[in-house]
Amino acid sequence: MFSDNKYNTVKPLPLILSLYILGIICGKFINFNSIFSFIMIILLILISVISFIKQWKITTALLFITIFLIGMVNYNLNSKPIGTNHVANFIEDKRITIIGTVLDKNYYYDQEKISLKVKVKEIEQEDHNIRTKGLILVNTYLGNCPYEYGDILKIKGKLEKPIGRKNFGEFDYELYLARERIFTYLNIWAEKDIQKIGEENSNFFTYFSLLIRNKIKKIIEQTLQKPYNYLLLGMMLGEKGLIPPEIKEIFAEAGIMHILAVSGLHVGIIAAALFFLLNFLKLPKKLKFTILILFLIIYASITGYQPSVLRATIMFALLIGGKLINRNRNLFLSLFFAAFLILLLNPLVLYDAGFLLSFIVTFFLIYLSPLLQEQFSKVLVWIKDPLSISIASWIGIFPLSAYFFNKVSIISIVVNIFIVPLTGIALILGFITFFIGLVSIPLAYLIANINFIVLKMILLISKYFSLLPFSFIYTAQPAIFVIFLYYLLIFLAIEIFYKNIFPPKIKIKATILILSAVLVVIIVQVFSPLDNLKVNFINVGEGDCILIEAPKKYNILIDGGGTPLSTFDVGGKVVIPYLRRKGINKINLLILTHPHLDHLEGLLPVLREFKVDMALDSGLICDVSEYREFISIIKEKNIPYHQAKAGDNFVFSNNLEMLLLNPIHTSNLYNESDFNNASIVIKLFYKNSKFLFTGDVEETAEKRMLIWQNILKSDVLKVAHHGSATSTNLEFLEKVNPLIAVISVGKNNFGHPSEKIIERLKDKNIAVYRTDQNGTVIIRTNGQEYGVKTLKGNN
């Protein structure tokens, strides 16, 4: 990997780590029997030992295969519950009583819940108790939750299986909990369903860490005013729940959200400050290094062993350990060893954004920033190092930022030059405030007041830069292979430019050529136009949301979903992120088929946040606050508005056309009870392909639309009213005669979709896709043929 002799010792470790990671990735798609896998690994190890003794040439290959297999097996062992008595095997549709011990407690103020990680001991039955094992997440919505680490609780409720991704690119809550080895959760809404029945002798180290964490929070909250106390706690402990959304938005747009996620930066600042203090005290070398390592381990425990903190702690421990035995340690060796150790303990962390960001950025800091410092040799020292670090970090983080956040900060290189030093000062003053606060709160106020000025400066600088034009750009979510290609090309460019591989003139040309290739990859990924029509049936639960991506970047959004009996923001949490992941920043035509909340609610955030060229709805007289807001936003933003009626025809290009088949009557002839039958029905033509989007029309409207006769014929049918038995009557279905039917549906109490309708569709040999079972359904056509891609297979 590296040409210098001093790096020769590093060569095996990156290869071992790569094979192990490849095993983890394959383990996600290949499921082995645990016993068979263990026998295979033991046999390979035995054969490897024999091969080593006999000096066969296959020894290295056997060891590499073993490492790969260990990665696969380790993923399988950690990604699912093991044993018949695991609590996850007791998920059923009824309430049960669980006895367990509290291991951790987290606050989610934005969701008005407090979550407890509970280690289950037993499940109570009528006549006996069943001994169980495993962890559950207990979400309490009681306003207050007095239970702490070590408390033994009796909990009553229904175990639920975590929900995985519903749409492509979405956050995977099921995988997130699996990383914590949690495979089921339980919600508590009433105080009578949870009670303390005892206490357990807790782990002293964990108890001590939690005690310090709570004490830090209490002292900081006492000595600093809002929201600066929450801002500081975010920096010190990684707790972002109480930080106002507008501040988080400012930090995101300025590209400095990393200061709110406890990372190697924080560990480095704390280690440097502590090292300075221990040097000042003139303690013996071994005692000084031992205290430093112990403090970093405690800090990792206080912050919940986040991957980035673990990485930095392991690296510091290795480097300090090397100093203790008078042996220099290679930074790359420390980085690769830390990654291997963390993934060995928990292979699912490979899919954690914090883990990937931490290790990639650290690699670029070690690898690239020294080379940049050489290039900036004529720049003043006080700006040379921060600038090199900031540029190296930005190059490393760029594709991952686009992948995880669909947003790339352009000005973060400059902002971090100012913010990182201020963050260091704020952190150090925060810990000084804490230590002094243990003795005297009034004295701690003095330090906190100084820190108030520093935090105020951080916020003002961030706000100023975030308001600059083009401070950040939204980007489409890049494909995995594009990210891999980006890093490969960047690595090649750096190696060619900085290493003596080619003569000076050739290496400059080669570097420019490779960097141009990187730029082309980015442009093709983000800005390339579609050649085909792509229709996305977005999974918004019990509701409709359809995104049509047409050639020449023309985007049509039909409905936005909604959750009438919930406070969940489907527009902000599902629809907008889906559009951002597609790289969509403008909706050319927004259509509301009818003003029921499961179609309307999700459109409101889209209207507020996106540029919309035109809005179309049925113009029904509706006195619902959400609909009034819908019309109000359209008027406020001067969005051209059109009231739909049957026969309206929209021609977007020679190949793309839209004809409205409903509502047949004018809007004033429909009352609220008949809004479904007033739904806008759209016939979409693209070359020789035809789609029919039917909103929530029922049998009455379907019979009226029979006047359209052969125009109803379509290849793809969006089944009306979530597959309700009151829609998709046989005569209408025979006229449409589709090849493909898509049902947009979620968990509901209405019996959607009707089994009768499912059977009716299957009897006609129509391929049926459902968003509740298949997740996102994407249909792509070149105007002649169709390709169907779903989140959960069945393509």
N, C-alpha and C positions, 0 to 999 in steps of 0.2 A: 504493500500500500504506500509506503514512504521509501524514498530512495536513500535517505541518510542512514549511516550506520547506527546512530543513536536510537533509531526507531526499529531496529531489527527485532528487538524483543517483543514488539507489539504485534507482529504479523499474525501469530496463531490466534490471538484473542479476538480480533475483529472477524476472522473467519468462523471461529467457534460461535461467536455471538450471532453472526449472520445466519448460520445453519440452524441455530436454536430458534431464532425469530421466524425463519422460514417454516420450521416445524409448528410453531404456534399458529401461524397463518393457515397452514394446511389443516391443523387440528380443528379449526373453526368449521371446515367443510367436510372433514372425514372423521367419523366416530368409530373408535376402536373399542372392543371389549376390554375392560380394565385388566382382568386376569391374563388374557391372551397377550396384552401389551407388555405387562410386567415380565412374563415368561420370555417374550421376544427380546426385551432389553437385557435381561440377565444372560440369555444365551449369547447375545452379541458381545457383551462385556467379557464373558468366558472365552469366546472365540478370539476376541481382541488380545486378551492376555496370552493365550496360546500362540497367536500369531506374532506377538511381540517377543516371546521367548524363542520361538523358532526362527525369528527374523524374516518373516514373510513380508512381501512387498505390499500386501493388502491391509496392513495394520492401520495405517492412517485413514484409509477409506472406511474401514469398519468402525473406527472411533467417530468419524464424521456422521455416518449413518445412525449410530447410537445417539449422538447429540441431537440430530434431527428428530429421531423417534421420541426422545425424552421431551422435546418441545411439544410434539403432538399430544402425547399422553398427559403431560402436565396441564395443557389447555383443557382437555376433556375432563380431567379430575376436578378442575377448579370452576368449570362453567356450568356444572349441574350438581344437584344435591346427591350425596352418596349415602346409601343405606336405607333400608325399609322404614326405619324409625325416625327418619329426618322429618322435621315439621312440615316441609313443603309437600310431603306426601299426604297431608291431611287437609288439603284444600278441597272443600266441598261447599255446596250451596246451603249451608246452615251455620248458625252461630255455635262456637265452641268456647270452652274455658281453658286458658293457658296459664301456666305458672312459669315465670322466668325472671332473670336478673338483668337489671339495667347496666349496659356497658358504656353507653355514650348518649349524649343529648345535644341536639342541634335546633337552632331557632330559624324559622323561615317567616319573617314578619310580613313579607310581601304576599305570602299565601295564608297568613293568619293561622299558622300551625307550628307545633313543636313536635319534633320527631325523636323517638327513643329507639336506640338499637338494643334489642333484648335477646339475651341468650336463653333459649327455651329449655326447661327441665322436664316438664311433664304436661300432659293434656288430661284434664279431668273428664271422666265418664260418670254415668249414673251410679254404677256399682264398683268401679275401680279406676285407678289412674294409669295412664300409659306413659312409660318413660320415653322421652324424645330427646333429640339433639338438633342443633342448627340455630340460626339466627333469624329473627323477624324484625321488620321495621314497623313500629307502632306510631302512627300519625295521630296526634291529639289536636282537636279543634275546640278546646275548652277555654281559651283565653289565658289560662294559667296552668302550669304543670309543675308541681312541687317535687317531682321524683328525680332522684340523682343517682349517680354511679353507685352500684352496690345494693340498691334497693331491690327487694324481691316483691314482684307484683303479681296480682291475680287479674287477668285481662279477659274480657268477654267480647266476642265479636266474630266476624266472618273473615276467614283468611282469603286473600285475593292474590291472583297471579299478576306480577308486574307486567305492564303493557310495553311491548317492544316498539320498534319504529312503525308508524302508520304510513309514512311517506318517504320517498327516496331522500337520503341526505339528512333526515331528521335525527335529533338527539335520541339515542337508544336508552330509555330509562331501565329496561330490563337488564341490559349489559352493564349499565352503571351500578345497579344494585348487586349484580353478580360479582363485580370487582370487589365488593365488600363481603362477598360470600352470603348474600341475602337473596333468597329466591321466593319470598312471599312477604306480603305486608298486611296490615290490619288498621282500619280507621276507627277512632274513638270519638263519638259525638256527645256522649253523656257521662257525667262524672261517676255514676253508679257502675259503669262498665270497666272501671280501672281503680284498683285500690292496693295500697301497700300492705303486705302481710308479714314483712320481716326485713332483715338486712343480712348480707353475706360478707364474710371477711374478704375484703377487696384486695386486689394487687396494689401494694404500697406505691410502687413507682407510677402506675397509672393514676391512682388516687391523688398522689402528690402533684402530678402534671396537671390534672384537671383543677386542682385547688389553686395552683398558680394562675392558670388560664382565667378562672373566674375572678381571682383577685385583681389581675391586670385589667379586666373589663370594668370592674367596680371602680377602681381608682381613676382610670382614664375617663369614665363617664362622669365621675364626680368633679374632676379638675378642668375639663374642657367643655365648652358650649357646643350645642348641636349646630350644624352637622359635622363639625370638625372632630369631635370625639369619635364619631362613627367612622370617619375617614381614616383617622389614626389607627383604630382597631382593625380596619381593613388591611392597612399596611403591616401591622404587627402580627395579626393572627389569621389574616385571610378571610375574616368575617365581613361579607358585603351586604348582608340582609337588610341592615338599617340605613345604608347609604342611599340618599335620595336618588331616584332614577335619572333625574336631570344631570346630576354630577357624574354618574356612571356613563351617561351618554357623551358628556364633554370629554371624559377620559378616553372613551372608545374612539371618538373622532380625532382626538389629538394623538392617538396611538400609544397611550401610556397605561392601559388597563393592567399591564403586567405588575405595576407597583401595588395593586390591590390583591394580587395573587402571590402569596408567600412563595418565594422562589430562591434560586441560588444567589440572586442579587441581595436579598435580605440576609441570607445566611452569611454571605461574604462581608457585608457591612457590619453585622453583629460580631463575626469572628475577628475582623480587623480592629474594631473598637475594643473588644475584650483583650486581644493580644497586646494592644497598646497599653491598656490598664495593667495587665500582668507584668509587662516589661517595666512599667513605671514602679511597680511594687518590688521589683528585683527578686522575684521568686526563682527558685532553682528550675533549671530547664525541664527536667522530667515532670515536676509538680505543675509547672506552667502549662505544658502540653496536655497533661492528664486533665487538668481543670477545664481547659479549652474544649477537649473532646467531650467530656461529661456534660458541659453546658450546652453544646450543640445537640447532643442526644436528647437532653431534656427539652430543648426548643423544638426539635422534630416531633417529640411526643405531644407537646403543648399544641402544635399546629395540626395534629391529627395524622402525622406521618404522610404528608402529601408527597407525591412522587418527586417533585422538583426539590423539596427540602431534603428528602432522603438521598437524592443524587448528590446534592451539595455536601451533606453531612458525611456520606461515605467517602467522597473525594477528599474532603478535609481530613478525615480520620486517617486515610491512607498516606496523605502527604505528611501529616504530623507524625504518624507512626514511622515513616521513613526518616524523619528528622531525629526521632528518639533513638533509632538504631544506626544513625549516621549514614543513611543511604538515601540518595536522591531518587525520587519517584517521578516517573513520566506522567504528564497530565493526561495524555491520550490513554495510557494504560489504566489510570484511575477512572477515567470516564467510561471506558468499555467495561471495566470490572463492575462499576456501580450499576450500569445498565443490566449486565448479566445477572448480578445478585438480586436486583429488584424484580426482574422478570422470572427468575427462578422461584422466588417467594410467591409471586402472583403474576402469572403470564397474561392475565386479562388486562393488566395495566398498559399493555402495548397499545390498546385502543383508547387510552386516556389522552385527551388533548394536552393536559399539563405535562405529562410524561414526555410526549413527543416534542412539544415546544421547548421544554427545558433542555433535553439532550441535544436537539438539533442546534439550538442557539449556542449552547456551551461548546459544541464541536466547532462551530464557526468562529467563536471568540478565541478558542485556542489555536485554530488553524489559520484563520484569515487576518484577525486584528494585528498580530505582530508584523505581517507582511504589509498591511496598510500603513502601519506606523513608520515603516521604512520609506514608503512613498511620500509620507507627510513629514519627512525629516526636517524640512525647512520651516514647518509651521510651529508656532509657539507651543511649548510643552504642555501648558495648561489646557490647550484645546486639541492638541494632537491625539492624545490618548482617548479622551471621551469621544472624539469624532471617529476614530478608528473602531472603537468598540460599538458605537452606534451604527455605523455603516455595515460592519460585519454582522451584527444582530439583525439588521433590516434585511440583508441579503438572505440570511438563514431562515428568517421567519416569514418572508413574503408569501410563498405558496401555501404554507400552513395557515396563515392568517386568512387567506382567500378561501381555503377549504372549510375551516371551522367557523369563521365569522362573516364570510362573504363581504369583507370590508378590508381595505388596505389603506393605511395611513401614509400619505405622501410626505408629510412634514415631521413624522416621528423622529427622523434622523436628527433634525435640529432641536426638537422639543426635548429629547432625552439628554442632550448636552446640558441643559439647564435643570431638568427635573430629577435626574438620577442623583446628583450631589445633594439636592434639597431633600430628596427622599432619605438619603443616608443621615442627614442632620435630624430630620423628623423622627426617624427610627431610634437613633441614639438618645435624643431628648425624651422620647416616649418611654424608653426603658429607665432612664434616670428618674423621670416622674414616678414610675412604678416603684422603684427601690426607695426613693425618698418618701413616697406616700405610705409605705409600710411603717414609717416612723412618724411622719407628720404630714397631714393633708394640707394645712396652710402653707407649709414650705414647698410642697409639691405643686401648689398653685402657681408659684413664681416661675418654675421651670415650664409648666404647662402654658403660661402666658407667652413665654418666648416662642414655644412651639406653635402657638396659635398664629404668630406672624409668619412662621415658615410654611405652615399648612395653607394659610391665606395666599401666600406667594405661589405655591404649587397650583392652587385652584385658579388664580388670576392668570398665570402664564398659560395654563392648559386651556382656559376659556378663550383667551386672546388668539392662540394658534388654531383652535378648533373652528373659529369663525372666519378664518382666512379662506378665500375661494380655493377650491380643489385641495383642501386640507386632507381629504380622504376620498376614495372612490369605492363604490360598490362593485363587486366582481362576481361573475358566475363561479359556482363551485367547481374547481378543476378536477378532472378525472385523476385517479391514482397514478396511472401510467404517465400523465403529464407532469405530475409532481416529481416522480422518479426521474423523468427525462430532464426536468429543470435542474435538479441537483447533480445529475451526471454531467450535463453540459457546463454548469458553473464550476464543478470540480475540475473538469478538463481544461477550462479556460484559465483557472488559477494555476494549475500544474504547468501548463505551457508557458504562461507569462512569467511566472516567478522561478521556475526551475530551468536549468541550462539544457533543455532538451533540443531546442532548435537555435539557429543563429538569430540575433536580435531582430533583423528585418522580417524574417519568416514568422517568428513567434508573435510579433505584433499583428501581422496579417491574420495568423491562425486564431489569435485571441479575439480579434474583431469579428472574424467569420463565425466563431462559436457563439459569441454574445449576440450576434445578429440572429443566429438560429434560436437562441433563447427568446428573443423578442418576437420572432415569428411564431413560436410555440404559444406564447402568451396571447398574441393577437388572434391566432386561429381559435384558441380555446374560448376567449372572452368575446370577440367581436365577429366571428365568422357567421354569415347568414345561413339560415336553414334552406336546404333545397327541397325538403318535403314538408308536408303538413303534419303537425304533431298535436294530438288532442290528449290533454292530461285530465283524468278524472281524479281530483285530489280527495284524499280520504279525510273528510271533516266530521266523521261520525254520522249521526242522523241528520243529514242535510245535503245540499248540493253545492258543488264548486267545481267548475270546469274551466280549464285554461286552454285556449286554442292558440298555438304558435304557428303562424303562417309564414311563408317566405317573405323576405325583405323586412324581417323583424316586426311584423304586424301582429299585435297581441290582442286577443279578445278574451275577456273574463266574463263568464256566465255564472252569476250568483256567487256567494261567499261563505255559505254555511252559517251556522249559529247554534247557540246552546240556550234555548229559552228558559230552562229550569236550572241554570248554572251561571256562575260568575266567570267561567272560563272564557278568556278572550280568544276565540277561534281565529279572528282576523289577524290579531297581533302575534299570536303564538304559532299559527299553522300557515295561514294563507300568505302573509307577507314574507315570512322566512322562505317559503317555497318559491315565491317569485324572485327573491333575492338570490337564491341558490341557482336559479336559471339565468341570472344576470339581467333580469328584467327590471327596468327603472321607469317604464312608461306603459300605460294601458291605452291602446288606441280606441277600443270600444268596450265599455263596461255595461253589462246587461243585468237588470234585476227582473227575473221572470214574474215574480209576484211578491207582495210585501209580508210574507210570513217570516218569522225570525230565523228559522233554520235555513233561509236563503238570503236574508237581508243583512243580518247582524255583522257577519264577517266582511261585508263590503265597506262598512263605515271607516275602519282604520286604513283600508286601501285608498279610499277617496281622500282621506286626510293627508296621507303620506306620499302618494304617487301622483305624477302628472297624468291626467286623464283627458284624452282628446274629445271624447263624446260619451254621454250616458243615455241609456235607453231603458225605459220601463213601461209598464202597462197603464200607468196613470190612474190607477184605482184610488178611490177616495178612502183614505186610511188614516185613522186618528190614533196611531201608535207612535210613541215618542221616538223610537228608532227610525221610523219612516219620515217623520218630520225632520229629524236630523239629516237623513239621507238627502232630502230635497234642499235643506238649508245649506249643506256643504256644497252642493252643486251650484246653487245661486251665489254663494260667497266666493267660490273659486272661478266663477264665470265659465263653467263647463257647459258646452253646447248640449242641450237636452232634447230628446225626441220621445214623444208618446207613441208607443207601438200600436199597430193595428194590422189585421190580416191583409196580406197583399203587398205590404211594404217590401221593397226589393233594394238590397245594398250590393253594389258591384265594387269590389275592392281592387280587382285586377282582371286580366283576361281569363285567369284560371280560378279565381276565388270569388264566390258570390253567395249571398245570404238572402233567403226568402222567408218572411214571417207567415205562418199558417194560422196563428191564433194570437190574440182574442178575435173571434168573429164579430162580436158586438162591440159597441162603444163602451168605455169604462164605466159610465154612469148607470148602465143597466145591470151591473154586478153588485151584489151586496157582500158583506164580509164573509158570510157562510159559504159563498160560492167563489172565493178568491182563487181556489185551486183551478177551477175551470176557466178562469181568466188568465191563466199562466201564458206567458209568451212561448210559443212553439216555433222553433227555428229549424229550417231546412238549410243545411250548409252544403254547397257544391264546391269540390276542388277537382278540377279536370274531370275524370270519369268516376270519382268517388263521391259518395253521398252519406251525410250524417243527419240524423233527426234527433233534436234535443227537445224533450217534451215537458220540462218543468214538473208540475204536480197535477197535470190535467187528469180528470177522472172520466168515467165512461160517457157522461153527458157530452163533454167537449170532444171526446174521441169520435162520437157518432156525428157531431156537427162537422168535424174535419173530413169526413168521408167524401164531402163535396170536392175535395182536392184530387180524388181518384188516384191516378198513376203517379202524381207528384209525390204522394206519400212514400212511394217505393224508395227504400234506403238500405245501404249496406250495414250501417251501424245505428243501433237504436239505444238512446239513453232512456231506460225504462222509466215510465212516469211514476211519480209519487212513491219513490223508494220501494217499488215492487208491491204496492198495496193491492189487495183483492178488488178494490173499486176501480182499478185502472187496467190498461192493457187487455181490453176485451178482444175476443177471438177475431171478429170481423176486422177491427182496426189492425191487429197484428198481421193478419193475412194480407192486408193491403200494403203494409210496410215491408213485410217479408225480409227481415234482416238476416245477415250472416252472423253478426255479433250483437249481443245485448249486454249493456253495462248497467248495474244497479248500484246507485249511490245510497248507502245505508250504513247505520251504526247501531249500537245497542239502544233498544227502545222498548216501550211498553205497548206498542200498537200492533205487534205481530208482523212487522215488516222484516223481510219480504214474505209475502204469502206463499206457502208451499204450492198452492194451486197455480199461481203464476209461474213459479219455477218449473213445475211439471209442464205447463203449457208451452213454455219456451223450449224446454228440452225435447218435447214431443215433436216440435218443428225442426229439430236438429240445429238449433241456434246455439252457438258457443256463448255461455253465460259467465260473466265476470262480476264479482261483488267487491266493493271497497272494504266491507267489514271482514271478508275472508282473504282477499288478495292484496289489500292495501292499495297503494296508488295503481291505477290502471292507465297505461299510456298506449295509445293507438297511433301508429305512424303510417303514413301512406304517401306513395309517389304519384297518386292519382289513378293507379291501376291495381296495385297489390297492397295488402295490409300486413303490418307486423304488430303484434301485441306483446307488451312487456309489463309485468306486474312486479310489485315489491316482493311478494311471497311466492315466487315460482309461477307455475301454470302459464308459461309464455307460449 
